[in-house]
Amino acid sequence: MVTCIFPQNVNLDCRQDLAFLVVNANGMNLMVKFRKQAQLAAFLLLLTGCTTTMSNNDTEFDWKATESGPENYPMQIIDGTFRYHGDPDNGLYVPSGAALYEGWGIMRSSHNVGPDLKPLPDKLDITYFSFAENKFYQGSFDLPYEKILSLFREGVEHNKEDPTYQRIMVGVAPGGAVAVWLLGNGIKEVFFGQALEADIDWEKAIEIDLEDREEFVKEEIVDTVGPEVLADIQKNGIPFHQWALYRTQYNWLPTFAVSHTPKEFGMAFYNGESGNFDFPVDQTFISSTHPVPKNIDFSYAINGQGKKYLYIIHFDEREILDAFDRLGGNQEPLQLEFDPKIPKNSTQIRLRNDKEVITLKKFIVEEF
């Protein structure tokens, strides 16, 4: 058996060097470094030892379960199971016990367990603890099986050796928010639901015998995300509706204010989804609505000549969410226009509808 220990704050869609500690069956620690997500995906497939991704009956696939939690609000899964379609007494367990705070839609761990080929889930049972609230939540949810099956089939048809989706990830957040994504070369949300507050035996669930539960919870928050975050939670509270608001869809398209445009770009959204897209975008993108983007990356040569520069742009959450709501709250068509420049911090980004333009000022372009 092989275990991957993922570093904190890893976004699988960022084009960055990634180092992972791999513990092999002999207990040896190996540090493995990757340049791009595609190399990482290939390595993870190698670790699982899979030789095929779909069974002959077209309903069983090679997939793993993983988990996610929001940045700054530590969560811990106590118990979770993806129940197999047609076999409700069996399923694949969700990794539990680790503090989750890497970011919404970012995987925490990967366990190589169970048979390679297995049914997809049609139900999720989940129990988790929210450190920011000092509360347990519990829920049992019906998942959109036909949608999940269709996406897995499409992924295998696209590339049998490296299918689009290889993992199913559950995310848990304050207030009982629960999301399920398909994860692989991109991330696609397939479910969002509401768990209920639950009365769970603390010592049995957390497996710690202590007298002061509240003090332990505070210390855990400080240890994982820092004293500043704890102070902010105590002062300003928790934005319980934030994870549902991230899912708001808008009628928008990316555009470039230059004649020589990139041929492709990568994008991550606030609802945890991400993907790589051709530019100009295809009809599927044009005819669909999309959440607000969290970051975007593309390579661009000034005036279409010479050296290509990699632009990795991180939006300011409050600024871009407010801008989309102001200009597109009634589903007005929007354009998010990029004007890349050198030096990179001179880059301009504007959001526009047919009546108004908002120039974004708080985004960050990585320098390297």
N, C-alpha and C positions, 0 to 999 in steps of 0.2 A: 504494500500500500504506500502511496505517495501523498504527502501533505504539502500544500502551498501556503506559506505564511505571507499575506499581502501587506505591503507597507501602507501606512496611513495616507489618506487623501490621494489615492491613485484614481485618476479618471482614465478608463480604458480607451477613451476616444481622443485623448491628447496625444500629439506626436512628440513624445519625449522619451528619453532613455528611462527604462524601468528596470529596477533590480529586485529580484525575488529570492527569498531564502527557500530552498527546496530541501526537505528532509526525506531521504530515500529509505528503503526498507532496512538498510544496514545502519541507520541512525546517523549517516554522514550528512553534514550540512554543505550544500552547494549553492554558491551565489551565481545566479544566472541573470544576464543583462540583455535587454531587448531595445531595439531602436524604435520600432513602430508597433501599433496594435496588431497588425497582421501577423507579425512574428510571434507576438504573445499568444494570439489565438491558436496558431499552429502548435506552439509549445504545449498549451493546455490540452489540446487534443492528443498530443503525443503522450502526455502524462496519464490520460485516462486509458490509454492502450486500446482505443477503439479501432476496429477495422471496417465497420460499417455504421451508417447513421440511421437507417430505417429498415424495418423488417419487411418480409415479403407481403405481409397482410396490410401494409400501408398505414397502420395506426400505432405502431410501436417505433420509438426513436431512442437514440442515445442522447440523453439529457441529464443534467445535474441540477441540484437545488442550491440556491445561495440566498443571501440576505443583505439588507441595506437599511441604513438609518440616516436621519437628517443631520447635517452639520450643526454643532452647538447644542444639540438636545439629545444626550446619550440615551439609547434604548438597549434593552437586552431581551432577546427571545428566550422564553422559558421552555416552550414546547411548540412544535409546529410540524404539520404533515401535509404534503400534497397527496390527496387521495386519488388513486388510479380510476380512470373511467371504466365502469363495468366491474370494478373490484373494490368496493368501498371499504372493505376490511383491511386493505393493504395500501401502501403508498410509500413515498420517499420522504424521509424526514428532512426538515429544514435545519441547518446548522444552528446551534444554540449556545448560550453561555458567554459569548463575547460581547463587549461593549460596542455598540454601533453608533458611529458619529462621523463617518467618512464623507457623507454627503448623499442627498436624495438621488437614488438611481445608481449609486456607485457600489459595486459588490464588495463584501467584506471577506468572505472565505469560500473555499471550494473543497468539497469532500468527495473522494472517489469511492463511492459505495453503491451497492445494489447491482443488479444485472445491467449490462450495457444497453440492451434494448428493452424498453418497458412502455406501458401505456402512458399517454399524457394525462394530466389531472383534470378532473371536473369539479373538484372541491378542495378547499383549503381550511384546515383547522389551525388556529394560531392563538397562543397565549404569550403576552410579553409585558415587560415592566418599563415604565417611563420614569427615568431618574429625575427629570426636570419637574415632574408632578408628584413623585413618590406614590405612583398608582400602578395597578395592574389593569390590563385590558385583555379581553378574550372575544373571539368571534369564530363562527363557522360560516363559510361563504361558498355559494355555488359559483363556479368559474365558467366563462364562456367557452365551453369545450370545442364547439365547431369552429370558432374563430381561431383558437389556439392550434387546432389540428390543421386548418387551412394554411396558417402562417408557417408551421413546421413543414408541411408538404411543399409549399412554394420555395422555402429555403433550401430544401434538398434538391428540388428540380433545378434551382439556380446553380448549385454547385454541390455535387454529391460528396466530394472530398472535404470541402470546407463550407458546410451549410450555414445559412444566415443565422439561425438560432440554435444554440447548444445548451443553454441554461434557462431555468425559470427562477426568477428572483422575487422575493417578497420584501416589501419595504414597510416599516412600521414607524409611526410618528406620534407626537403628543395629541391628546384628545381622541385617540382611537382611530386615526387615519391609517388605512391599510391599502397598499397598492401592490399589483403584480405586474411584472414586466417579463418579456422574453428578451434574452440577452445573447449576444454573439458578435457578429460584425457590426451590428447596430443594436439599439435598445428600443423596444416597442411596448408601450403600456397596453395591457389587455383587461385590467380590472382596477376599480377603485371602490372601496367600501368603508364601512364604519363599524369598528369593534366597540363593545360595551365595557364599561368599568366593571371589574370583577373583584370579588373578595377571595384572595388566594393566601394560603399559609405562607408567610414571608420566609421563615427559616427553611421550609422544605423546598420552596421555589428557588431561592437564592443560594441555599446550602451554606449559609453563614450564621453562626450562633452569636448574636450580639445583643446588648441591652439597649443601645441608642440607635434605632433605625434611621431617624432623621439626620443625625450627625454623619452616619455612614454614607447616606445618599449625597449629602453636601460634599463630602470628601471625594466621592467617586466623580462627581461633576468637575471638581477642581483638578483632579488627577488626569481626567481625560481631555477636557476642553479649556481648563484654566479658570482662575479666580475672577477674571474680568467677565467671563460669560455668566458665571454664577451671580455676580453682582448685577448684571444686566437683567437676568431672569427675575431676580428679587425686586428690582426697581420697576421694570417695564412689563413684566409678565410674559406670557407665551402667546404668539400669534396663531391661535388654534385653527383659524380658517386658511392659513397660508398655503397648506398643501393642496387643498381643494382649489384655491384661486390659481395656483400654478397650472392647473389643467384647462384654464380658459382658452378657448380657441379663437383665433383671429384670421381674417381674410387678408393675408399678406404675402408678399414675394420679395426675395432679395434682388437688388439691382446694383450695378456698378456705374459710377459716373465717369468712366474712362472707356476709350475705344477698344483697347486691348484687355479683354477680361480673362479671369482665370477659367480653366476648363472644368474645375471641380472644386468643391469646398466641403469641409466637415462642420457639423453643427450639433451642439447640445442644447437642450431645452430645459426650462425650469421644472417641468413635470417629470424629469428623469429620463426622457427619451433622448436619443442621439442617432446620428447617421451620417453617411457620406452621400453627396449629391452631385450630379452633373450640372454644369452651367453652360448655356442657359438651362433653367429648370424645365423638366418635362411636363407633359400634360397632366400626369397624375399629381404632381406637386401643385400645379396651377389650379386644378379643380378641387383641391382639398383645403381645409383650414388647418392652422398649426398653432401650437402654443408659442409663448414668447421665448426667444432664444436667450440662452445664458452665455454662451461663448461661440465663436466661429473661428475657423482657421482656413487659410488658403495661401497658395504660392502665387506671386505676382512679379513680373518683370516690368519695370518702369518703361513706358512707351513701347512695350512689347519686345524689347531688345535687352541683351546683356544678361547680367546676373538675375536670378529669381530670388526674391526675398520671401521668407515665410512669415506670414502675419497670423498671430494668435491673439484674438481680441476677447477681452472679458468685459461684459457689460456691468454697469452699476445696477443692482437689482431694483432699487426704489425708482431710479430715474427711468429705466426702460419699461417697467411695469406700468408706471403712471402715464408714460407717453403712449403706449399701446391702448390703454384704457381711454385716454382723452381723445385720440384720433380714430380709434377703431371700435369703440364700445358698442356701436350700433351696426357692426359688421360692414363698415365702410371699407372699400378696397384700400390697402396700404402698400407702400413700397419702403423697404429698409435699404437705403442707398449708401454704398460704400465708396469712398474716394481715397484709395491708398496712396500714401506719399512717403518720401524719404527726406528727412528722418521720419521714422515710423510714428513718433509722437505728434507729427503734423497731420496724420490721417484724420479725415472728417467722416462723420456718419450722421445721416439725417433720416428721420421717419416722416413720411408725407402721405396725406390723402389728397383729394382733388381740390381742397380748399385751404389747407394749412400745412406748415412744415415745422417740425421740431428738430433743432440741432442738438444732438447728444454731446455732452461735454465731460462726463465722468467715467467713460470707459477707459480701459487700460490696454495698451498694446505691448505685448512682451518684447523685451529687448534682449538679444543674445548674439 
